[in-house]
Amino acid sequence: METIDKKEVLQDTVDKLLFWALEENNMHLVKDATELFLKGADSDQEMIGFNDWFVHDYRTSDGNSLSALYIEANNSLDEEKELLLAVEKSVYSAFDRMPIKDKMVIKDLFTKVDYQVENNFTAGGVMLARIYKLDGKHLLLDLPEFLTDEYKTTLIKGMLEKYNEYCRLFAPIQMDVFVKKHSQVLYRFLNIIENTATEYALVDEDFTVHQSTYVTKKMDQVFELMKNDENFTLALEDAAGSVFKLVSPEHGDVIAEIVLADDRLEIECTTAEALEYSKEAIEDILKEKMTHLRDEVLNIDDLIGQ
């Protein structure tokens, strides 16, 4: 099958899968996916990339992809199954472009995996794209998003911080697994970059996290008090731990992230002033239910464990 034909049938499969998922009897999937995609978002407007993520990377609570559900519901033949599995296993990530002689190689910025593609892109900058593998070849369907080099550091550091946070809260996993299972993080950063790029622009010397750690034997009470306080927003909840955001009552900005796990409460801020404000806010509602352990200033190497 010619490359252009592969792209056409693969695009048709993606479209068919989306239309099927949007049928009335599948709307529970849309509702669940929307809630999952927006979990931890600052508003319900952060929907950039939802359809793409929904079709390719959404998984039900049972771990099923839309492709798997479609195959089961429609008794798909082997040829269609191959296309649907290519959709299911596709990877959305950020890439560097490296033309080598008459070939184009793109390198995943997070996993460092190289892919040879037939598309011809100018080298330089950061490319956000979804890679499919079909009949042993790597393909791109949609036009990639291109970011200038000034956002490369922001993107890498932001993704690594989320990866480190996940491993700390739950269990260590490989970066390629994290990128696949949590591609909505990349869409979230794309939304941030497009709408508030200057606010989130970072430079190496300024990328530090001011952190304060407390210990407590009353985690259930701490959780309930924070959950019921209007200044704190629950961003993530799991059996292994939870994450809150402290929001400024004056401007609505996120001041701090607070992680509850393993009888510890950790406050993370980008400035020393924000940390002091956050500590006062925490201590004001929790009082004697926790004990201060230490304050730290961490850089990017600390955060990614180097």
C-alpha positions as CSV (number, residue, x, y, z in Angstrom):
1,M,0.0,0.0,0.0
2,E,1.4,3.4,-1.0
3,T,2.1,5.9,1.8
4,I,-0.6,8.3,0.6
5,D,-3.1,5.4,0.7
6,K,-2.0,4.4,4.2
7,K,-2.6,7.9,5.4
8,E,-6.0,8.1,3.8
9,V,-7.3,4.8,5.3
10,L,-5.7,5.6,8.6
11,Q,-7.4,9.1,8.7
12,D,-10.7,7.4,7.7
13,T,-10.3,5.1,10.7
14,V,-9.6,7.9,13.1
15,D,-12.7,9.8,11.8
16,K,-14.9,6.7,12.0
17,L,-13.8,6.0,15.5
18,L,-14.6,9.6,16.6
19,F,-18.0,9.5,15.0
20,W,-18.8,6.2,16.6
21,A,-17.7,7.4,20.1
22,L,-20.0,10.5,19.6
23,E,-23.1,8.3,19.0
24,E,-25.8,8.8,21.6
25,N,-25.3,5.3,23.2
26,N,-21.6,6.2,23.8
27,M,-22.1,9.6,25.4
28,H,-21.1,8.2,28.8
29,L,-17.6,7.7,27.3
30,V,-17.5,11.4,26.3
31,K,-18.6,12.5,29.7
32,D,-16.1,10.4,31.5
33,A,-13.3,11.4,29.1
34,T,-14.1,15.1,29.5
35,E,-13.9,14.9,33.3
36,L,-10.6,13.0,33.1
37,F,-9.1,15.5,30.5
38,L,-10.1,18.5,32.6
39,K,-9.0,17.0,35.9
40,G,-6.6,19.5,37.5
41,A,-7.3,22.2,34.9
42,D,-7.9,25.8,36.0
43,S,-11.0,26.1,33.9
44,D,-13.4,24.1,31.7
45,Q,-12.1,26.0,28.7
46,E,-8.8,24.1,28.5
47,M,-10.1,21.7,25.8
48,I,-7.3,22.1,23.2
49,G,-6.5,18.7,21.7
50,F,-9.5,16.9,23.4
51,N,-10.8,15.1,20.3
52,D,-7.3,13.9,19.4
53,W,-6.6,12.7,22.9
54,F,-10.0,11.1,23.2
55,V,-9.7,9.0,20.1
56,H,-6.1,7.9,20.7
57,D,-5.2,8.0,24.4
58,Y,-8.3,7.9,26.5
59,R,-8.7,4.7,28.5
60,T,-11.8,3.7,30.5
61,S,-11.5,2.7,34.2
62,D,-11.1,-0.9,32.9
63,G,-8.1,0.2,30.8
64,N,-9.9,-0.2,27.4
65,S,-9.2,2.2,24.5
66,L,-11.8,3.4,22.1
67,S,-10.2,1.1,19.5
68,A,-10.7,-1.9,21.7
69,L,-14.3,-1.0,22.5
70,Y,-15.0,-0.4,18.8
71,I,-13.5,-3.8,17.8
72,E,-15.6,-5.5,20.4
73,A,-18.8,-3.7,19.4
74,N,-18.5,-4.1,15.7
75,N,-16.7,-7.5,15.2
76,S,-14.0,-5.8,13.2
77,L,-12.1,-7.8,10.5
78,D,-8.3,-8.2,10.7
79,E,-7.5,-5.4,8.3
80,E,-9.6,-3.0,10.3
81,K,-8.2,-4.2,13.6
82,E,-4.7,-3.5,12.3
83,L,-5.7,0.1,11.6
84,L,-7.5,0.5,14.9
85,L,-4.4,-0.8,16.8
86,A,-2.2,1.7,15.0
87,V,-4.5,4.4,16.3
88,E,-4.4,2.9,19.8
89,K,-0.6,2.6,19.9
90,S,0.1,6.0,18.4
91,V,2.3,8.4,20.4
92,Y,1.8,12.1,20.9
93,S,4.9,13.9,22.0
94,A,7.4,16.8,21.4
95,F,10.2,16.2,18.9
96,D,13.4,17.7,17.5
97,R,13.9,17.4,13.7
98,M,17.1,16.1,12.3
99,P,17.5,15.8,8.5
100,I,20.1,13.2,7.7
101,K,21.1,13.1,4.1
102,D,17.8,12.4,2.2
103,K,15.9,11.3,5.3
104,M,14.1,13.0,8.1
105,V,14.6,11.7,11.6
106,I,12.7,13.1,14.6
107,K,13.8,12.6,18.2
108,D,11.3,12.4,21.1
109,L,12.4,15.1,23.6
110,F,11.3,13.0,26.6
111,T,12.0,9.3,25.7
112,K,15.0,10.1,23.3
113,V,13.5,7.6,20.8
114,D,14.3,8.3,17.1
115,Y,11.7,7.9,14.3
116,Q,12.3,8.1,10.6
117,V,9.4,9.7,8.8
118,E,8.8,10.5,5.1
119,N,7.6,14.0,5.8
120,N,10.0,16.8,4.9
121,F,10.3,19.4,7.7
122,T,12.8,22.2,8.2
123,A,15.1,21.5,11.1
124,G,15.0,23.6,14.2
125,G,12.4,24.5,16.8
126,V,10.1,22.1,18.6
127,M,7.5,20.0,16.9
128,L,4.4,18.6,18.6
129,A,3.0,15.7,16.6
130,R,1.3,12.3,16.8
131,I,3.3,9.4,15.3
132,Y,1.6,6.2,14.0
133,K,3.2,3.0,13.0
134,L,1.7,1.0,10.1
135,D,3.3,-1.7,8.0
136,G,6.6,-1.0,9.6
137,K,6.6,2.7,8.7
138,H,6.1,5.8,10.9
139,L,3.5,8.3,9.7
140,L,2.1,11.7,10.6
141,L,-1.5,12.5,9.7
142,D,-2.3,15.9,11.0
143,L,-0.1,19.0,10.5
144,P,2.2,19.3,13.6
145,E,2.3,22.2,16.0
146,F,5.5,24.1,15.8
147,L,6.9,26.1,18.8
148,T,9.9,28.4,18.8
149,D,13.1,27.3,20.7
150,E,12.3,29.6,23.6
151,Y,9.6,27.2,24.7
152,K,11.7,24.1,24.5
153,T,13.1,24.4,28.1
154,T,9.6,25.3,29.4
155,L,8.1,22.2,27.8
156,I,10.8,19.8,28.9
157,K,11.0,21.1,32.5
158,G,7.2,21.2,32.9
159,M,6.8,17.6,31.6
160,L,9.6,16.3,33.8
161,E,8.1,18.0,36.9
162,K,4.8,16.3,36.2
163,Y,6.5,13.0,35.6
164,N,8.5,13.3,38.9
165,E,5.3,14.2,40.7
166,Y,3.5,11.2,39.4
167,C,6.3,8.8,40.3
168,R,6.5,10.3,43.8
169,L,2.7,10.0,44.4
170,F,2.1,6.6,42.8
171,A,5.0,4.4,41.6
172,P,8.0,4.8,39.3
173,I,7.2,4.1,35.6
174,Q,9.2,4.5,32.4
175,M,9.0,7.9,30.7
176,D,7.5,6.4,27.5
177,V,4.6,4.9,29.5
178,F,4.0,8.2,31.2
179,V,4.0,10.1,27.9
180,K,1.5,7.7,26.4
181,K,-0.8,7.5,29.5
182,H,-0.7,11.2,30.3
183,S,-0.5,12.9,26.9
184,Q,-3.2,15.4,28.2
185,V,-0.3,17.0,30.1
186,L,1.2,18.0,26.8
187,Y,-2.1,19.4,25.5
188,R,-2.3,21.4,28.8
189,F,1.1,22.9,28.2
190,L,0.2,23.7,24.6
191,N,-2.9,25.5,25.9
192,I,-0.7,27.5,28.4
193,I,1.8,28.4,25.8
194,E,-0.8,29.6,23.4
195,N,-2.8,31.7,25.9
196,T,-0.3,32.8,28.5
197,A,3.1,32.2,27.1
198,T,4.9,35.2,28.7
199,E,3.5,34.3,32.2
200,Y,4.9,30.8,32.0
201,A,8.2,31.5,30.2
202,L,11.1,30.2,32.3
203,V,14.8,30.6,32.3
204,D,17.2,28.0,33.7
205,E,18.5,30.1,36.6
206,D,15.0,30.9,37.8
207,F,13.6,27.4,37.6
208,T,13.5,26.6,41.3
209,V,10.8,25.1,43.6
210,H,10.4,26.4,47.1
211,Q,9.1,23.5,49.2
212,S,8.0,23.0,52.7
213,T,7.3,19.6,54.3
214,Y,5.0,18.7,57.2
215,V,4.3,15.4,58.9
216,T,0.9,14.4,60.2
217,K,-0.9,11.4,61.7
218,K,-4.3,12.8,60.9
219,M,-4.2,12.7,57.1
220,D,-8.0,12.0,56.8
221,Q,-8.8,15.1,58.8
222,V,-6.2,17.2,56.9
223,F,-7.7,16.1,53.6
224,E,-11.3,17.0,54.7
225,L,-10.3,20.4,56.1
226,M,-8.6,21.4,52.9
227,K,-11.3,20.0,50.7
228,N,-13.9,22.0,52.5
229,D,-11.9,25.3,52.4
230,E,-12.8,27.6,49.5
231,N,-9.1,28.6,49.0
232,F,-8.1,25.1,48.1
233,T,-9.0,23.2,44.9
234,L,-8.7,19.4,44.7
235,A,-6.7,18.7,41.5
236,L,-6.0,15.0,42.0
237,E,-7.3,12.3,44.3
238,D,-6.1,8.7,44.5
239,A,-5.7,6.0,47.1
240,A,-2.0,6.7,47.1
241,G,-2.4,10.4,47.7
242,S,-3.9,13.7,46.6
243,V,-2.9,17.1,45.2
244,F,-4.5,20.5,46.1
245,K,-4.0,23.9,44.5
246,L,-4.0,27.0,46.7
247,V,-5.7,29.8,44.8
248,S,-5.3,33.5,45.4
249,P,-8.6,34.9,46.7
250,E,-7.8,38.3,45.1
251,H,-6.7,37.3,41.6
252,G,-7.6,33.7,41.3
253,D,-4.1,32.7,40.4
254,V,-2.6,29.4,41.6
255,I,-0.1,30.1,44.3
256,A,1.0,26.7,45.4
257,E,0.5,22.9,44.9
258,I,0.1,20.9,48.0
259,V,0.8,17.1,47.9
260,L,-0.7,14.8,50.6
261,A,0.9,11.3,50.6
262,D,2.5,8.9,53.1
263,D,1.6,11.0,56.2
264,R,3.3,14.0,54.7
265,L,2.1,17.3,53.4
266,E,4.4,19.1,50.9
267,I,3.8,22.7,49.7
268,E,5.5,23.6,46.4
269,C,5.8,27.2,45.2
270,T,7.8,29.1,42.6
271,T,8.9,31.9,45.0
272,A,9.9,32.2,48.6
273,E,7.1,34.8,49.2
274,A,4.5,32.5,47.8
275,L,5.8,29.7,50.1
276,E,5.5,31.9,53.2
277,Y,1.9,32.9,52.2
278,S,1.0,29.3,51.6
279,K,2.5,28.1,54.9
280,E,0.4,30.7,56.8
281,A,-2.7,29.6,54.9
282,I,-2.1,25.9,55.6
283,E,-1.2,26.4,59.3
284,D,-4.2,28.7,59.8
285,I,-6.7,25.9,59.0
286,L,-4.7,22.8,60.1
287,K,-3.1,24.2,63.3
288,E,-2.0,21.4,65.6
289,K,-2.9,18.6,63.1
290,M,0.6,18.6,61.6
291,T,4.2,19.3,62.5
292,H,6.7,21.3,60.3
293,L,9.7,19.3,59.2
294,R,11.8,21.4,56.9
295,D,11.9,24.0,54.1
296,E,14.0,23.5,50.9
297,V,14.8,25.2,47.7
298,L,15.0,22.6,44.8
299,N,16.3,23.1,41.3
300,I,15.5,21.1,38.1
301,D,18.2,18.5,38.8
302,D,16.6,17.8,42.2
303,L,13.2,17.5,40.7
304,I,14.2,14.9,38.1
305,G,16.5,13.0,40.5
306,Q,19.9,13.7,38.8
